[in-house]
Amino acid sequence: MSMDTPQPFLPFALPDIGDEEIAEVVDTLRSGWVTTGPKAKRFEADFSEFLGDPGLHSMAVNSATAGLHLALEALGIGPGDEVITTTHTFTATAEVVRYLGADVVLVDIDPATLCIDIAAVEAAITPRTKAVIPVHYAGRAADMQALLALAKQRGLKVVEDAAHALPTTCGGHLVGTLASDATVFSFYANKTITTGEGGMVVTRDAELAKRVKVMRLHGISRDAFDRFTSKVPSWYYEIVAPGFKYNLTDIAAALGLQQLKKARAFQQRRQAIAMQYHQALADLPLTLPPGPEAGDLHSWHLYVVRLGDAVPVTRDLFIERLFAAGIGCSVHYIPLHVQPYWRERYDLQAARFPHSQHAYERLVSLPMYSRMTAADVQRVATAARAALSG
Ligand SMILES: *Cc1c(COP(=O)(O)O)cnc(C)c1O
């Protein structure tokens, strides 16, 4: 390519949608059943099968945000309660706690993994604490062994924000099959599989599953009828609570059915990209993202590098230079403690979150998606090298 022909823009993320997804969506459109129906149901069954645990209830919803809200509602979180989560996340993780009138207690992260610091969780527990929401940051599992042990000891519920973690393993077990109360996945456009918008709540708790199913669709229950007669007429339902409109459409589920079949292959491709980045960036003054624990799987939803303290360019300038070279980057995350709503609501100071603050000022998410070619990765690495020089 000649110098004056600019290369096409390389986005930060891109969905990987093939002919199979398109055919499945067209089939749905032709079927006449476009809202929640047989494909959403099949997507749920396939999801439990993917996780490989027949004891799981998988419940499709229209976003992970909806799923987190439903899981906490089903656990009875409400006014007066506190829920602990990481400051280093997307606002959705925490906002759902506020939907329920409960309070959010933000804590700092482990400086190596950027996942929630379990010692900080322990220090933040009060008599009002009801639950903890860990985030498997970038697709690397949080320290769930320590967190689940702490939660059990202190009688706390655990809802995993697994928006980045399909597929991720922890101690050899897929996230979604661990001993937490519920796990919530996201199928947002830039996640490891996508339905455009969508999510999945997974639990082993039959009562919790029942509540989530009722609340995701207007508080409608058909079970009440069962007590009096064996056959529920198709038109009959009862409203048992002021529920939400959080169901996943069959159009979205059609995408999910085909995306899920590719989830393993997507992970392998993302892992190969991460390994190529590791090699190409190894000699640069960057902190590269940690791999998974030995024997575990990292979904590599994100590839997050941190600029070394001695680098002569700021993170902002680094991103500007990559952008000028036609490369999209992002920042995961602007921590919640610096966001106006959270900062003001809880009077938060950055000094309370030194690891998150330090990481935030230096981190950049480089392009990462399964359709990237080896040449794309090399192009990013070359541009990163140039952008780091004074
Ligand atoms: C994407 C994301 C969410 C929200 O997912 P939606 O499906 O868009 O609601 C929640 N938490 C984290 C960490 C995310 O990255």
PDBQT file of the ligand as one rigid body, heavy atoms in Angstrom, charges set to zero:
ROOT
HETATM    1  C1  LIG A 401     -21.453  -4.870  28.642  1.00  0.00    +0.000 C 
HETATM    2  C2  LIG A 401     -21.424  -4.918  30.119  1.00  0.00    +0.000 A 
HETATM    3  C3  LIG A 401     -22.581  -4.891  30.905  1.00  0.00    +0.000 A 
HETATM    4  C4  LIG A 401     -23.926  -4.616  30.333  1.00  0.00    +0.000 C 
HETATM    5  O1  LIG A 401     -24.313  -5.493  29.345  1.00  0.00    +0.000 OA
HETATM    6  P1  LIG A 401     -25.627  -5.168  28.492  1.00  0.00    +0.000 P 
HETATM    7  O2  LIG A 401     -25.951  -6.494  27.865  1.00  0.00    +0.000 OA
HETATM    8  O3  LIG A 401     -25.243  -4.121  27.503  1.00  0.00    +0.000 OA
HETATM    9  O4  LIG A 401     -26.664  -4.711  29.436  1.00  0.00    +0.000 OA
HETATM   10  C5  LIG A 401     -22.476  -5.064  32.254  1.00  0.00    +0.000 A 
HETATM   11  N1  LIG A 401     -21.285  -5.216  32.846  1.00  0.00    +0.000 NA
HETATM   12  C6  LIG A 401     -20.139  -5.216  32.141  1.00  0.00    +0.000 A 
HETATM   13  C7  LIG A 401     -18.851  -5.411  32.863  1.00  0.00    +0.000 C 
HETATM   14  C8  LIG A 401     -20.168  -5.039  30.764  1.00  0.00    +0.000 A 
HETATM   15  O5  LIG A 401     -19.026  -5.002  30.062  1.00  0.00    +0.000 OA
ENDROOT
TORSDOF 0
